[in-house]
Amino acid sequence: MTKQVKIERSHRLDGIGEYYFSRRLREIAETEAATGRQIVKLAMGSPDLPPHHSVIERLQKEAQRPDVHKYMSFKGEPILRKAFADWYKKWYHTELDYNSEVLPLIGSKEGVMHICMTFLNKGDKVLVPNPGYPTYSAAVRLSGGEMLPYAINKENNFYPDFEAIEKAGLDGVKMMLVNYPSMPTGQTPTMELFEKVIEFGAKHNILIVHDNPYSFIRNAEAPISIMQVEGAKEVALEMNSLSKGHSMAGWRVGVIVGKKEWIDSILTFKSNMDTGMFYPIQAAAETALALGEEWFTELNDIYYRREKQAYELLDALGCPYRKHQAGLFVWAELPEDFEGDCYDFSDMVMEKCDVFVVPGAIFGSEGKRYIRITLCCPEEQLKRATDNIKKAFGK
């Protein structure tokens, strides 16, 4: 009989749990299978709408070519790098050298890890928003860094309190992760905020990493980039993505922009991890990046109708919310008289209403009195959830 081999997993995974949605949605599926219940899941942020038809047509056309099925450049093909540079110039009024300041990614989630692995040494500290995208903290830990959460809450308009951050101490801080429009809070940025972030980074010799995938979704203001701030290239990198604003989440097309020195360093790591993406996807992404105002207007009309239904749902739950949030979600407070935390509230709503809403604390301790509702589902699904809630609570 073969002797059993015992292999311990790496200690770098200590403290890194299974992604919350992976575990929770599996548990819900098990509940549905065992009971026959149908739970309305208002959870993930994966857009359910297709890309523009011209993008799909470009993919089909390019995939017919016999010469595009080989490995592609590690740094992305010129067609995509130039498309991103042109897109930044058109929408963000920012000049980028597509040969040296633009690095396409297989999704911007990949970029978070690439940046952390490129710049962090063991023990380096990173300022991470609380609440914020869980991948930020996981990437910092996996790369050997130490996470320092900074609070964003309604008391500070969901912006960083730089005075409080400085007061807490900045010894050993090498990087600050920033995300506006913010996930999960939906708060939009201002140029004044970005100027303060760049000033803070320059003052304390901290690399600013801005994650900017939501600027075209439910944003009443013109989309802006931190790279528009004077001197930003000397302080900051920015990630962007076609996943949200172009409904191309499964295509895995993102980008990092910044100065050549830092882009080259990231490429050193990235080129040892993967190769370039399938050329037809890069060509189709060029088509997507050339879309005009009409595309975003049509897309947002759908999301605003869903938003209206989400507001009705939250009103039925008695959850206060801020209007004019951007992005794919609505961030809402628990009812003031609810005595438990967000996990208790989420469990209660699922048990009574067969509706799953996301507990805000999975994004950080500042979210313990909040829930998040996704808009990445048909309006009819939000209506069904609303009806379930009204029926359960007699409204």
C-alpha positions, 0 to 999 in steps of 0.5 A: 500500500502506498504511504500517504504523503502529508504536505502542509500548505504554505504559511502565506495562506494563513489568515486567508480564508475562502472568498466569502461569496464562494462559501456563502453561495455554496451554503445557499445552494445546499439549502435550496437543494435540501429544502426546495426553497428558491433564494433570490441572491442579490450578491455578486457584482458580475454584470449580467448584460452583454457587451455592445454587439460590435465588440462581439462581432469584432471578436468573431471576425478576428478569431477567424484569422489563422495567425492569431492563435499563438502566444501574444506579447507579455506587455499587450499588443500595440493595438490595445495599448494605444486604444487605452491611451486614446481612451484616457485622453478622450474621457480623462483628458490624460496623456499617456505614452502607449509604448511605456505607460500602459500595461494591459492586464488579464483583469484588474484583479490580477493587477492588485496582486502584481503591484503588491508582489512587485513593490512590497517586501516582507513587513512593508505596510499598506494603507487599505480602505475599510470597507473595501474590496476584499482582494486588497487585503488578501493581496497585501498579505499574500505578498508579505505586506502588513495591512493598515486599514483606514476608515471610510464612513459617513462621518468623513463622507466616505473619504480618507481622514488624512489627519487621523491616518497621519496621527495613527503613524506612518512608519513603514508605510510604503503603499496606499490603496484607494478606490473611487468611485468606491466599492462598496460605499458607492461614493464618488470622487472629486478632483479635490480628493485626488489632489489631497491623495497625491499630496499625501503620497508625495509628502510621505513617500508612499506609492498611491495605487488607485483602482478605478473600474466604476467611473462610468456606472451610475455616475452623474458626474464626468468620469475622472482619473487620479492621473489628471492631477498634476504630478500624479505620475510621480506618485501614483499608479491607476488600474482600470477595467472593461469589466463594469463599464463595458459589461466584459467581466468574463473577458478579463481585460484591465490595465495599469497606467503610470510612469515607465519605471514602475510599469517596467517593474510590474512587467518583470513580475507579470512576464513570469506569471502569464503571457498576453491575452488572446489577440481577438480579445485585445482587438475586440477591446479596442472596439469597446474602448472606442464606444461613445456616450450613447453606449454608456447612456443606454447601459446606465438607463438599465442600471437606474431602473434597477436602482429604483427597484432596489430603493423600493426593496430597501424601503421595505426593509427599513434600511436607510441609504444615500442616493447618487451612489455610483457603481453596480451596488447600493450601500445601505444602513441597517434599521436603527432599531435592529439590535444585531449586526449585518450578519444577523440581519442578512440571515434574518432576511434570508430566513423570513424572505428567501432573499440574500443580501450581502452583510457589509462587514465582509468588506471591513469592520466599518461595514458592520451596520450596513448591507449591500444590494447588487444591481447585476440582475434583472429588474424582475429579480429585484421586484421578486425580492421586494415582493417577498420582503413586503409579504414577509413583513406585512407591507 
